[in-house]
């Protein structure tokens, strides 16, 4: 293997082990054995187990943030943007379950406040602008957008945590119900919500 191939392999092996056992529960010996290398190879590439863990977390963080940013960047009505962001998170959970488990678990040294908390702060800032514009359009205080952005992102994040294990119902149905509650409120819930982005 080239150095880059070996590094990629170690990150993938580490990701799988960290997802199951966490940072503290995984040993450098286990990573080396699973990758078929000696411990010094891991130290050569990452300096330590923590160094490898940080690379895994930062890689997953970038992938998920890029996916959500892409969903929020495309031109669309605010409701459709919220739908796309919810679907982006659920799709990431579906496609990269190990990565999501890691983001939810331990904070790497580079992000002492927690990778998922940091991610949610980034997403909340993006959603805040969307809600502020929508609030202003409806004659509400655009300043309240920040508070509602926290509520909305928190609701989607907690639902994602629940859905990662249940996987029922389908992610599109989950996203439709999330946006149904967020957009219509309890008094305006639709019995059979559908995603508007599919119109």
C-alpha positions, 0 to 999 in steps of 0.5 A: 500500500502507498502511504495514503492508502494505508492512512485511509485504511487505518481511518476506516478500521479505526472508524469501525472500532471506535463506533462500537467501543468508543475512544476509551474502549478501543486499544491501539493493539486492536486497531493494529491487529484489525488493520494487519499492521504493527503499532508503530505504523499507526504512530507513524501516521497519526502520532497516537490513538487520539490522533487517529480518533481526531482524524476520524471525527473530523472526517465525519464532521466534514462529510455531514456538514457538507451534506447539510450545507449543500441542502441549505444552499440550493435555491428553494422555499424555506419549508423545502430547505428545512425538508432537505436539511432533515433528509440530509441528516437522516441520509447521513445516518443511514449511509454512515451509521458508524460515523454518526455513532462516533459524532454522538459519543466522545469529543476529540481533543480538537473539539472539547465541546463535542463534535456533534454540538459543534456541528449543530451550532454550524447548522443552527447558524444557517437555519437562523438566516432562513427562519429570520427571513421567513419570520420577517415575511410573515410579520413576526420578529426576525430576532426570534429566528435564533431561538426557533432555529435552536428548537428546530435543529434540536428537534431534528437532531434528537429524532435522528438519534432515535431513528439511527436504531429504529430505522422505522418508518422510512427516512422520507416519512420521518422527514415529512413528519418532522417538517409537519410538526415544525412547520404546522405546529401541533394545532395545524398537523396534517394527518398524511404529511408529504414532502413538498420538495418532491412536487 
